């Protein structure tokens, strides 16, 4: 039976949502491996909207995370509120500023950030059910926040970004440095992470690391 892998999206677009190259790389790697992909996102407003051509905020424009994420999912997407841990065998979360702006307030508050309650719920439920979780790019920071003060002490990589790595450790997780196309496996908590665009300069580097992450996640199922 095909493994059912949740893909948790934070919108559509690197500066205000899910990073599209990372999301599509994860979907392609999952599809190549024969997994069933279950896309999901929270039904909430984006923190703000960024004009990706100008690189500036579109003042007064409002978008919805679930509606925007549906662009990547080609409309086949669930509200995270309707997803139970029993519905999936694993969870993969692409990066992009949506993780730091929509799933959390990390972009503004650093290690003192707050998490969306449904995102935090599903992350904790997946790990505590001993199901594997893949965290791409900046997303390890929200995994670290989800377990701040808890008995789990996730091992995570953000690549070689020392400031972000330090914040991960301030939240009680363990930071490992990693090359751009590498990945780290926390075998106790079944968490796999890869740097992707925290370090990558080419989409081929992103895909290589994400495919390794996906294969490691599936091997842990």
C-alpha positions as CSV (number, residue, x, y, z in Angstrom):
1,X,0.0,0.0,0.0
2,X,1.3,3.5,-0.9
3,X,2.4,5.6,2.0
4,X,0.1,8.6,2.7
5,X,2.3,11.6,3.1
6,X,0.9,15.0,4.2
7,X,2.4,18.0,2.5
8,X,1.8,21.1,4.7
9,X,1.9,24.3,2.7
10,X,2.0,27.9,4.0
11,X,0.7,29.6,0.9
12,X,2.3,30.1,-2.5
13,X,5.5,32.1,-3.0
14,X,8.8,32.3,-1.2
15,X,8.4,35.8,0.4
16,X,4.9,35.3,1.8
17,X,4.1,31.6,1.5
18,X,5.5,28.2,0.7
19,X,8.6,28.1,-1.4
20,X,7.4,26.8,-4.7
21,X,10.6,25.0,-5.9
22,X,10.8,23.2,-2.5
23,X,7.2,22.3,-2.6
24,X,7.2,21.0,-6.1
25,X,10.5,19.1,-5.5
26,X,8.9,17.4,-2.5
27,X,5.8,16.5,-4.5
28,X,7.9,15.2,-7.4
29,X,10.2,13.1,-5.1
30,X,7.1,11.7,-3.3
31,X,5.4,10.8,-6.6
32,X,8.5,9.1,-7.9
33,X,8.7,7.1,-4.7
34,X,5.1,6.0,-5.2
35,X,3.6,7.9,-2.2
36,X,0.1,9.3,-2.0
37,X,0.4,13.0,-1.4
38,X,-2.2,14.7,0.8
39,X,-1.8,18.5,0.6
40,X,-3.0,20.6,3.4
41,X,-2.9,24.2,4.7
42,X,-4.5,26.3,7.4
43,X,-7.6,28.4,6.4
44,X,-6.2,31.7,7.7
45,X,-5.2,35.1,6.2
46,X,-1.6,35.5,5.1
47,X,0.4,37.8,7.4
48,X,0.8,40.1,4.3
49,X,1.2,39.9,0.6
50,X,4.5,40.5,-1.2
51,X,4.8,41.5,-4.8
52,X,7.4,39.0,-5.9
53,X,8.4,41.1,-8.9
54,X,9.0,44.3,-7.0
55,X,10.0,42.6,-3.7
56,X,7.8,44.9,-1.8
57,X,4.6,44.5,0.3
58,X,1.3,45.0,-1.6
59,X,-0.4,47.4,0.8
60,X,-4.1,46.7,1.3
61,X,-4.0,43.3,-0.5
62,X,-5.3,40.3,1.5
63,X,-4.9,36.7,0.6
64,X,-5.8,33.4,2.3
65,X,-3.1,30.7,3.0
66,X,-5.4,27.7,2.0
67,X,-6.6,29.4,-1.2
68,X,-3.0,30.3,-2.2
69,X,-1.6,26.9,-1.3
70,X,-4.3,25.4,-3.6
71,X,-2.4,26.8,-6.5
72,X,0.5,24.4,-5.8
73,X,-1.8,21.6,-5.0
74,X,-3.9,22.1,-8.2
75,X,-6.9,22.5,-6.0
76,X,-6.6,19.1,-4.3
77,X,-6.0,20.3,-0.8
78,X,-7.5,20.0,2.7
79,X,-7.9,22.4,5.6
80,X,-5.4,21.3,8.2
81,X,-8.2,21.4,10.8
82,X,-9.8,18.4,9.1
83,X,-6.6,16.3,9.1
84,X,-6.0,13.8,11.9
85,X,-2.7,12.1,12.5
86,X,-4.4,8.8,11.6
87,X,-4.9,10.2,8.1
88,X,-1.2,10.2,7.2
89,X,1.8,8.0,7.6
90,X,4.3,10.9,7.5
91,X,4.4,14.7,7.2
92,X,6.7,16.9,5.0
93,X,6.8,20.7,5.4
94,X,8.4,22.9,2.7
95,X,10.0,26.2,3.7
96,X,9.5,29.7,2.4
97,X,8.7,32.7,4.5
98,X,5.2,31.4,5.0
99,X,6.6,29.1,7.7
100,X,8.1,32.1,9.4
101,X,5.1,34.5,8.8
102,X,1.9,32.4,8.5
103,X,2.7,29.2,10.5
104,X,4.5,31.2,13.1
105,X,5.7,34.7,14.0
106,X,9.4,33.7,13.7
107,X,10.2,36.3,11.0
108,X,9.3,39.0,13.5
109,X,9.8,37.6,17.0
110,X,12.7,35.1,16.5
111,X,13.0,32.4,19.2
112,X,10.2,34.1,21.1
113,X,7.7,33.4,18.3
114,X,4.3,31.9,18.5
115,X,2.9,29.1,16.4
116,X,-0.4,28.5,14.7
117,X,-2.2,26.1,17.0
118,X,-3.2,23.6,14.2
119,X,0.3,23.5,12.8
120,X,1.7,22.9,16.3
121,X,-0.9,20.3,17.0
122,X,-0.2,18.2,13.9
123,X,3.6,18.4,14.2
124,X,3.4,17.2,17.8
125,X,0.9,14.5,17.0
126,X,3.0,13.1,14.1
127,X,6.2,13.0,16.1
128,X,4.5,11.5,19.2
129,X,2.8,8.9,17.0
130,X,6.3,7.8,15.9
131,X,5.5,8.8,12.3
132,X,8.3,10.6,10.4
133,X,8.4,14.3,9.7
134,X,10.4,16.1,7.1
135,X,11.3,19.8,7.6
136,X,12.7,21.8,4.7
137,X,14.6,25.1,4.7
138,X,13.5,27.4,7.5
139,X,10.8,25.0,8.7
140,X,13.0,23.4,11.4
141,X,12.5,26.5,13.5
142,X,8.8,25.8,13.8
143,X,9.5,22.2,14.7
144,X,11.9,23.4,17.4
145,X,9.2,25.8,18.7
146,X,6.5,23.1,18.7
147,X,8.7,21.1,21.2
148,X,10.0,24.0,23.3
149,X,9.8,23.0,26.9
150,X,8.7,19.5,26.0
151,X,10.5,16.2,26.6
152,X,11.4,15.8,23.0
153,X,14.6,17.5,22.0
154,X,14.6,17.4,18.2
155,X,17.9,17.2,16.2
156,X,17.6,19.6,13.3
157,X,19.7,21.2,10.6
158,X,19.3,24.6,9.0
159,X,22.5,24.2,7.0
160,X,25.3,26.5,8.2
161,X,23.2,29.6,9.2
162,X,24.6,30.2,12.6
163,X,22.1,32.8,13.8
164,X,19.1,30.6,13.0
165,X,20.9,27.6,14.4
166,X,21.5,29.5,17.6
167,X,17.7,30.3,17.8
168,X,16.9,26.6,17.4
169,X,19.1,25.8,20.3
170,X,17.6,28.6,22.4
171,X,14.2,26.8,21.9
172,X,15.7,23.6,23.3
173,X,16.4,21.6,20.2
174,X,19.8,20.5,18.9
175,X,21.3,22.2,15.8
176,X,23.6,20.3,13.4
177,X,25.4,22.0,10.5
178,X,24.9,20.4,7.1
179,X,26.0,20.9,3.5
180,X,23.4,22.3,1.0
181,X,22.5,19.0,-0.6
182,X,22.8,17.0,2.7
183,X,20.2,16.2,5.3
184,X,20.1,15.2,9.0
185,X,18.1,12.4,10.5
186,X,16.9,12.5,14.2
187,X,16.3,8.7,14.6
188,X,14.8,9.0,18.0
189,X,12.1,11.5,17.0
190,X,12.0,10.4,13.3
191,X,12.6,13.9,12.1
192,X,14.5,14.6,8.8
193,X,15.7,18.1,7.8
194,X,17.6,19.6,4.9
195,X,18.8,23.2,4.2
196,X,17.3,23.7,0.7
197,X,17.2,27.5,0.0
198,X,18.7,28.4,3.3
199,X,21.9,27.7,1.4
200,X,21.0,26.7,-2.2
201,X,21.8,28.9,-5.2
202,X,20.4,26.5,-7.8
203,X,17.1,24.5,-8.0
204,X,19.1,21.4,-8.7
205,X,20.7,21.7,-5.3
206,X,17.3,22.0,-3.7
207,X,15.9,19.0,-5.5
208,X,18.9,16.8,-4.5
209,X,18.5,17.6,-0.8
210,X,14.7,17.4,-0.8
211,X,14.7,14.0,-2.7
212,X,17.2,12.7,-0.1
213,X,14.9,14.0,2.7
214,X,11.8,12.4,1.1
215,X,13.5,9.0,0.7
216,X,14.8,9.2,4.3
217,X,11.3,10.0,5.6
218,X,9.7,7.1,3.6
219,X,12.4,4.7,4.9
220,X,11.3,5.6,8.5
221,X,7.7,4.8,7.8
